[in-house]
Amino acid sequence: MTDRLDEASRLARLLSDVEELEKTRTALLSRVESARARLLATGNRTAAIRASVDLLCDHITEVATAATELSILDQEMHDVEQTVREAVRDVSGLGFETDSLQETIDEADEELERLSSILVERRGKHSRGH
């Protein structure tokens, strides 16, 4: 009977150990499941962050391209502005030349009228005398 008590005692200890191991296994499975869920959530956040970084990189590339295009456009505007300044100077010079030419033409017209009137008067005098 003592053997049976020892065996029963050992069985009770083994059963207690098995129950303890089962509780530990359940706790470990719960921790593993919790870690898996956190890893999935972290993976999702990582994917979202990567997508945001990709969008940011695309945006930065577009901004850099736009900045380059604006720089080129600014240079072209500066060149056009310089060309306009030169054209204004040329037109101002042409305006002065035009005024001078107009004065010369006016003077030539006056001279032509004066010479014409002299010729008309002389012809008129010759006609009377003949």
LOFI-233947 format. One record per residue (C-alpha): residue in three letters; z, x, y. Coordinates in steps of 0.001 Angstrom, whole numbers, padded with zeros to 6 digits, always signed. Example, Ala and Ser with C-alpha at 12.3 -4.5 7.8 and 13.67 -1.06 7.14 Angstrom:
% residues 2
ALA+007800+012300-004500SER+007140+013670-001060
END
This chain:
% residues 130
MET+000000+000000+000000THR+000638+002885+002285ASP-002927+003935+001655ARG-004079+000521+002680LEU-002003+000665+005845ASP-003398+004105+006653GLU-006889+002825+005978ALA-006268-000296+008050SER-004844+001856+010823ARG-007869+004181+010672LEU-010218+001197+010631ALA-008412-000286+013605ARG-008743+003044+015472LEU-012406+003310+014506LEU-012989-000256+015624SER-011202+000515+018884ASP-013320+003673+019298VAL-016518+001695+018552GLU-015518-000951+021106GLU-014785+001803+023645LEU-018141+003428+022904GLU-019874+000037+023291LYS-018158-000475+026659THR-019239+003028+027705ARG-022790+002377+026484THR-022898-000914+028438ALA-021564+000830+031556LEU-024129+003625+031150LEU-026956+001106+030678SER-025792-000708+033810ARG-025762+002574+035768VAL-029206+003520+034413GLU-030584+000083+035383SER-029030+000403+038847ALA-030511+003911+039243ARG-033919+002632+038078ALA-033798-000214+040629ARG-032859+002229+043418LEU-035661+004601+042349LEU-038165+001721+042453ALA-036941+000692+045906THR-037108+004314+047078GLY-040609+004633+045631ASN-041679+001512+047505ARG-040191+002848+050742THR-041873+006215+050110ALA-045237+004489+049606ALA-044710+002509+052822ILE-043782+005693+054711ARG-046856+007482+053352ALA-049048+004579+054453SER-047442+004715+057906VAL-047973+008484+058077ASP-051629+008018+057068LEU-052061+005399+059803LEU-050334+007692+062297CYS-052613+010585+061313ASP-055668+008343+061736HIS-054369+007208+065120ILE-053704+010790+066240THR-057214+011767+065132GLU-058680+008851+067102VAL-056603+009762+070161ALA-057689+013405+069919THR-061322+012323+069600ALA-060939+009969+072560ALA-059301+012748+074590THR-062224+015048+073808GLU-064700+012327+074756LEU-062769+011668+077992SER-062851+015369+078793ILE-066615+015441+078242LEU-067008+012282+080344ASP-064838+013790+083083GLN-067050+016893+083130GLU-070179+014731+083269MET-068667+012728+086156HIS-067852+015971+087962ASP-071442+017145+087456VAL-072820+013815+088727GLU-070479+013961+091719GLN-071738+017462+092512THR-075338+016266+092182VAL-074595+013328+094507ARG-073045+015697+097079GLU-076133+017878+096926ALA-078364+014806+097260VAL-076353+013626+100296ARG-076773+017059+101893ASP-080503+016963+101140VAL-080799+013429+102539SER-078861+014451+105656GLY-081274+017338+106132LEU-084217+015027+105516GLY-082780+012583+108041PHE-082678+015325+110647GLU-086203+016398+109720THR-087350+012769+109826ASP-085861+012325+113306SER-087486+015542+114445LEU-090833+014517+112911GLN-090580+011071+114521GLU-089960+012685+117893THR-092968+014948+117345ILE-095105+011939+116367ASP-093877+010007+119417GLU-094689+012964+121627ALA-098118+013277+119971ASP-098703+009532+120519GLU-097766+009887+124184GLU-100019+012912+124517LEU-102844+011049+122752GLU-102395+008065+125085ARG-102361+010381+128083LEU-105501+012173+126880SER-107164+008850+126043SER-106404+007487+129485ILE-107793+010670+131057LEU-110968+010333+128964VAL-111301+006652+129834GLU-110888+007410+133541ARG-113479+010200+133440ARG-115981+008075+131594GLY-115388+005355+134108LYS-116045+007766+136979HIS-119233+009115+135322SER-120532+005627+134739ARG-120246+004719+138422GLY-121971+007789+139649HIS-125122+007436+137554
END
